[in-house]
Amino acid sequence: MFAVRDPIRLIPVLFLGLILVGTVVLSLPIATTDGSTAPLLTAFFTSTSAVAVTGLIVVDTPVFWSPFGQATIMVLFQIGGFGIMTAATLLGLMAGRGFGLRDRMATQVERNRLDTGDAASVLKLVFAITIAVEAIVAVVLALRFALRYGMPFGEAAWHGLFHSISAFNNAGFSSFSDSVMGFQNDPMILGPIMLSVILTALGFPVMQDIRRHHLRWRRWSLHTKITVTGTVALLVSGFLAILAMEWNNPATLGPMGVGAKVLNAAFHSVMPRTAGFNSLDVGGLHDETLMTNFFLMFVGGGSAGTAGGIKVTTFLVLFAIVLSEVLGRRDAGLFQRRFGRAVERQALSVTVLAASLIFVATSYIASISPLPLDDILFECISAFSTVGLSTGITGDLPPTALLVLCVLMFVGRVGTITVATALALGGRERPYRYPEENPIVG
């Protein structure tokens, strides 16, 4: 088969196929609360957002979609979160053909250099962690909804399950119209969601490494060290920045007590990394806080997991390259290890492609929409990084702008390098090299 013979092209094909299937199912009358057929663009956008585990919506999820429709969305982001990526990766590994340098470069961000011998181990890890984390979080949330808020047990169980799966897959979809804003003072709701998001945003290779070597830092791989260190640094810095900038904002943290301010600042330092739930009104954030969110969303989480963005490792590799250049060092690296040239080129390529795509999309949408530029930029970064946070403009965008967001979500979930390589059907390595000559840079 074409997909098996060309594993690098399998990932985009499977994602696109699932999006189309989701669009068809969500177009059925049974998927809407009033029994009507959902507009094609609404069904397509929602399906894309779910499969790409983004969470951007053009209609109110619990109001517009019936229980069947909501269940369909939940299944889509469960599969989109890790199922297709894992299946595509393992199928490519087990297809019996080696990956050339070009294929390894294209899939490294998502595969993290897994070898065939790791296939069974990765599958066991993915399923074990998925079942355990989603079940535990679902039970905790369901009990809280039932005992603290007096929901009927069936309703509480549904909300708990929906939010548990959404959090684990970093999807950001909520079965409540205001996301989790109604629980901004409840650490028993926000806490489990945060922990689930942080865990899966690390990526499966990191989980695999920690499972093997536990907390023995010296035995961790360089990838694990970079991801964990970068994640902690971004979470702490994001928390402090949001807490400081929103402390007196009457539209967000201002009216809250100290404990609630700390809780919600922590929650909103986690969510822009990839998840998309909000306990505060994003449209009420100060401009400087939105700028912080731009950065957190663009970087995203760990590789080969459910997170979006350019990934923590990509950002820190670029940081190390710049630092080595400033200090006049020959090699760039971290934790007493140097990076290979291929990794440096990949990090640069991923970042430039991502920034270019966001720039083009933002420019186009700004040219056809009267909405504020900062809101449009926020929406585009959120879509590409599969975050799902919004200042509230998604439903006001024209149809062509929504299609642009769909492209951003698709490319952001599949990966810029993966898509670019999959489209380069006839590319071949040159059997020769040109003479070297260096232009003036800077």
C-alpha positions in Angstrom: 0.0 0.0 0.0 1.1 3.6 -0.6 0.8 4.5 3.1 2.8 1.5 4.3 5.5 2.0 1.6 5.8 5.6 2.5 5.4 5.9 6.3 6.1 9.6 6.4 2.9 10.2 4.4 0.8 7.9 6.5 0.3 10.3 9.4 -1.3 13.2 7.4 -3.4 10.7 5.5 -4.8 9.1 8.6 -5.5 12.4 10.3 -7.3 13.8 7.2 -9.3 10.6 6.9 -10.4 10.8 10.6 -11.4 14.5 10.1 -13.6 13.6 7.1 -15.2 10.8 9.0 -15.9 13.1 11.9 -17.4 15.7 9.6 -19.8 13.2 8.1 -20.9 11.9 11.6 -21.3 15.4 13.0 -23.4 16.3 9.9 -26.1 13.8 10.9 -29.3 15.2 12.4 -28.8 13.0 15.5 -25.6 15.0 16.3 -27.4 18.3 17.0 -29.8 19.1 19.9 -32.6 20.3 17.6 -32.3 17.4 15.2 -31.3 19.6 12.2 -28.3 19.0 10.0 -25.3 21.0 11.1 -23.8 23.4 8.5 -21.0 21.6 6.7 -18.4 24.2 7.8 -19.4 23.9 11.4 -19.1 20.1 11.3 -15.8 20.3 9.5 -14.3 22.9 11.8 -15.4 21.1 14.9 -14.1 17.7 13.6 -10.8 19.3 12.7 -10.5 21.0 16.1 -11.3 17.7 17.8 -8.9 15.5 15.8 -6.2 18.1 16.2 -7.0 18.2 19.9 -7.3 22.0 19.8 -10.6 23.0 21.3 -11.5 26.0 19.2 -15.3 26.1 18.7 -17.7 28.1 16.5 -20.8 26.9 18.4 -21.5 26.3 22.0 -20.6 22.6 22.5 -23.3 21.5 25.1 -26.0 23.7 23.6 -25.5 23.0 19.9 -24.4 19.4 19.9 -26.6 16.6 21.3 -25.2 13.9 23.7 -24.4 11.8 20.5 -22.6 14.8 19.0 -20.6 15.4 22.1 -19.7 11.7 22.4 -18.5 11.8 18.8 -16.3 14.8 19.5 -14.9 13.0 22.6 -14.1 10.0 20.5 -12.4 12.2 17.9 -10.1 13.9 20.3 -9.4 10.6 22.1 -8.2 9.1 18.8 -6.6 12.3 17.5 -4.7 12.8 20.8 -2.5 9.8 20.6 -4.1 6.9 18.7 -3.3 7.9 15.1 0.1 9.3 15.9 1.0 6.1 17.8 -0.4 3.8 15.2 1.3 5.7 12.3 4.6 5.7 14.1 4.5 2.0 15.0 3.2 0.9 11.6 6.1 2.8 10.0 8.5 1.1 12.3 7.1 -2.3 11.8 6.6 -2.0 8.0 9.9 -3.7 7.5 11.8 -0.9 5.8 14.3 1.4 7.2 13.9 5.2 7.5 16.3 7.2 5.4 17.8 10.4 6.8 15.0 12.5 5.2 12.3 10.3 6.8 14.0 10.4 10.2 14.3 14.2 10.0 10.7 14.5 9.2 9.4 12.2 11.9 11.8 12.9 14.7 9.8 15.5 16.4 6.9 13.1 16.8 8.8 9.8 17.0 11.7 10.9 19.1 13.9 8.3 17.4 12.0 5.2 18.7 13.3 2.0 17.3 11.4 -1.1 16.3 12.3 -2.9 19.5 10.4 -0.2 21.4 7.1 -0.8 19.6 5.5 -3.2 22.1 6.8 -1.2 25.0 5.4 2.0 23.7 2.0 0.5 23.0 1.8 -0.9 26.5 2.9 2.4 28.0 0.4 4.4 26.0 -2.5 2.2 26.9 -1.6 1.8 30.5 -1.1 5.5 31.2 -4.2 6.4 29.2 -6.5 4.0 31.0 -5.0 4.8 34.4 -4.9 8.6 34.2 -8.3 9.0 32.5 -10.0 6.7 34.9 -8.5 8.3 38.0 -9.2 11.9 36.9 -12.7 10.9 35.7 -13.6 9.4 39.1 -12.2 12.4 41.0 -14.1 14.9 38.9 -17.3 12.9 38.9 -17.3 12.6 42.7 -16.6 16.3 43.0 -19.4 17.2 40.6 -21.9 14.9 42.4 -21.0 15.6 46.1 -20.0 19.3 45.9 -22.3 20.6 43.2 -25.3 18.2 43.6 -25.3 16.9 40.1 -27.2 13.6 39.4 -24.6 10.8 39.4 -25.1 10.1 35.7 -24.6 13.7 34.7 -21.6 14.0 37.0 -20.0 10.9 35.6 -20.5 12.2 32.0 -18.9 15.6 32.8 -16.1 13.9 34.7 -15.4 11.5 31.8 -15.6 14.2 29.1 -13.2 16.5 31.0 -10.8 13.7 31.9 -10.4 12.5 28.3 -10.2 16.1 27.1 -7.5 17.0 29.6 -5.5 13.9 29.0 -5.4 14.5 25.3 -4.8 18.3 25.8 -8.0 18.9 23.7 -9.5 21.8 25.7 -13.1 20.8 24.8 -15.6 21.3 27.7 -19.1 20.0 28.3 -19.8 23.3 30.0 -20.6 26.5 28.0 -18.1 28.6 30.0 -15.4 25.9 30.0 -14.3 25.6 33.7 -14.9 29.2 34.7 -17.7 28.1 37.1 -15.1 26.2 39.1 -12.4 28.9 39.4 -12.4 28.6 43.2 -12.3 24.8 43.3 -8.8 23.1 43.4 -10.5 19.7 43.3 -11.7 20.5 39.8 -8.8 22.6 38.4 -6.0 20.5 40.1 -6.7 17.1 38.5 -7.1 18.8 35.1 -3.8 20.6 35.5 -1.9 17.5 36.6 -3.3 15.4 33.7 -2.4 18.1 31.1 1.2 18.5 32.5 1.7 14.7 32.5 0.7 14.1 28.9 2.3 17.3 27.7 5.7 15.8 28.6 5.4 13.3 25.7 5.5 9.5 25.7 9.3 9.2 25.2 9.8 11.1 28.5 7.2 8.9 30.3 9.0 5.9 28.9 12.4 7.2 30.1 11.1 8.0 33.6 9.4 4.6 33.8 12.7 2.9 33.0 15.0 5.0 35.1 12.6 6.6 37.7 14.0 9.8 39.1 17.7 9.0 38.5 18.7 12.2 36.7 22.0 10.9 35.5 20.4 8.0 33.6 17.8 10.2 31.8 18.3 10.9 28.2 19.2 14.3 27.0 15.7 14.7 25.5 14.1 13.9 28.9 16.4 16.3 30.8 15.6 19.1 28.3 11.9 18.5 28.3 11.5 18.3 32.1 13.7 21.2 32.8 12.1 23.4 30.1 8.6 22.4 31.2 9.3 23.4 34.8 10.9 26.6 33.8 8.1 27.6 31.5 5.4 26.7 34.1 7.0 28.6 36.9 7.9 31.7 34.8 4.4 31.7 33.2 2.8 31.4 36.6 4.8 34.3 38.1 4.2 36.5 35.1 0.4 35.9 35.0 0.1 36.3 38.7 1.9 39.6 38.7 0.3 41.1 35.6 -3.3 40.1 36.4 -3.2 40.5 40.2 -5.3 43.7 40.2 -7.2 43.1 36.9 -10.9 43.5 37.8 -11.8 41.3 34.8 -9.7 38.3 35.9 -7.8 37.8 39.2 -8.7 41.2 40.8 -11.8 40.2 42.8 -10.4 36.9 44.0 -8.8 36.0 47.3 -5.1 35.2 47.5 -5.6 31.4 47.3 -7.8 31.7 44.3 -5.4 34.0 42.6 -2.6 31.6 43.0 -4.7 28.7 41.8 -6.0 30.4 38.7 -2.6 31.9 37.8 -1.1 28.4 38.0 -4.0 27.0 35.9 -3.5 29.6 33.2 0.3 29.0 33.1 -0.5 25.3 32.2 -3.3 25.8 29.8 -1.6 27.9 27.1 1.1 25.3 26.8 -1.4 23.2 24.8 -4.7 22.4 26.7 -7.1 25.3 26.1 -9.4 25.1 29.2 -10.0 28.5 30.8 -11.1 29.4 34.3 -10.7 33.1 33.5 -12.1 35.3 30.7 -9.3 35.3 28.2 -10.8 38.3 26.5 -10.3 40.2 29.8 -6.6 39.6 30.1 -4.2 42.5 29.9 -2.3 43.0 26.6 1.0 42.1 28.3 -0.6 38.8 29.6 -1.7 38.0 26.1 1.9 38.5 24.9 3.0 36.0 27.6 0.3 33.6 26.2 1.7 34.1 22.7 5.0 32.8 23.8 3.7 29.9 25.9 1.4 28.8 23.2 4.1 29.0 20.4 6.6 26.9 22.4 4.0 24.3 23.5 4.8 21.1 25.3 7.0 18.0 24.9 7.5 16.0 21.7 5.8 12.8 20.7 2.8 13.4 22.9 -0.5 15.2 22.8 1.0 18.7 23.1 1.2 21.3 20.3 3.6 24.2 19.5 7.1 24.0 18.2 7.9 21.9 21.3 10.1 22.6 24.4 13.1 20.8 23.0 13.0 22.8 19.8 13.0 26.1 21.7 15.8 25.1 24.0 17.9 23.8 21.2 17.6 27.1 19.5 18.3 28.9 22.7 21.5 26.8 23.1 22.6 27.6 19.5 22.2 31.3 20.1 24.0 31.1 23.4 26.9 29.2 21.9 27.1 31.8 19.1 27.1 34.7 21.5 29.8 33.0 23.7 31.9 32.1 20.7 31.7 28.3 21.3 32.2 25.8 18.5 29.4 23.5 19.5 25.9 24.0 20.9 24.5 21.8 23.6 23.0 21.3 27.0 23.8 19.2 30.0 27.3 18.4 28.9 26.1 17.0 25.5 26.5 18.7 22.2 23.8 18.7 19.5 24.3 17.2 16.0 24.0 19.5 13.0 20.9 17.6 11.8 19.1 18.4 15.1 20.1 22.1 14.9 18.8 22.3 11.3 15.6 20.6 12.2 14.9 23.0 15.2 15.6 26.0 12.9 13.3 24.6 10.2 10.4 23.8 12.5 10.5 27.3 14.0 10.9 29.2 10.8 8.1 27.1 9.1 5.8 27.6 12.1 6.4 31.3 12.4 6.0 31.8 8.6 2.7 29.9 8.6 1.3 31.9 11.5 2.5 35.2 9.9 0.8 34.4 6.5 -2.4 33.2 8.2 -2.6 36.2 10.4 -2.0 38.6 7.6 -4.6 37.0 5.4 -7.3 36.9 8.1 -6.5 40.5 9.1 -7.1 41.5 5.4 -10.6 40.0 5.3 -11.7 40.7 8.9 -12.2 44.0 10.8 -11.3 42.3 14.1 -8.3 43.5 16.1 -4.9 42.3 15.0 -3.9 41.1 18.4 -7.0 39.0 18.7 -6.4 37.5 15.2 -2.8 36.7 16.1 -3.8 35.1 19.3 -6.4 32.9 17.4 -3.8 31.9 14.8 -1.1 30.9 17.3 -3.7 29.1 19.4 -4.9 27.1 16.3 -1.4 26.2 15.1 -0.2 25.2 18.6 -3.5 23.2 19.1 -4.2 25.1 22.3 -7.8 26.1 21.9 -7.8 29.3 24.0 -9.6 32.2 22.3 -10.4 35.8 23.0 -13.9 35.0 21.8 -13.7 35.9 18.1 -13.8 32.4 16.6 -17.5 32.5 15.8 -17.2 36.0 14.3 -14.7 35.1 11.7 -15.7 34.7 8.0 -15.9 31.2 6.5 -12.5 31.5 4.6 -10.8 32.5 7.9 -12.2 29.4 9.6 -10.8 27.3 6.8 -7.4 28.9 7.4 -7.7 28.0 11.0 -8.5 24.5 10.0 -5.2 24.3 8.0 -3.3 25.7 11.0 -4.8 23.1 13.3 -4.1 20.3 10.9 -0.5 21.3 10.2 0.1 22.1 13.9 -1.1 18.7 15.0 0.7 16.7 12.3 3.9 18.7 12.3 5.3 21.3 9.9 8.2 19.1 8.8 6.0 16.0 8.4 3.6 17.9 6.2 6.3 19.6 4.2 8.1 16.3 3.6 4.9 14.5 2.7 4.1 17.1 0.1 7.6 16.9 -1.4 6.8 13.7 -3.3 9.7 13.6 -5.7 12.5 14.8 -3.5 15.8 13.0 -3.8 19.1 13.5 -2.1 21.6 15.1 -4.6 24.6 12.8 -5.4 26.9 15.9 -5.3 27.6 19.0 -3.2 28.2 22.6 -4.3 31.4 24.5 -3.4 31.2 26.2 0.0 31.0 30.0 0.2 29.7 32.0 3.2 27.6 35.2 2.8 27.7 38.0 5.3 25.1 37.3 8.1 23.8 39.9 10.5 
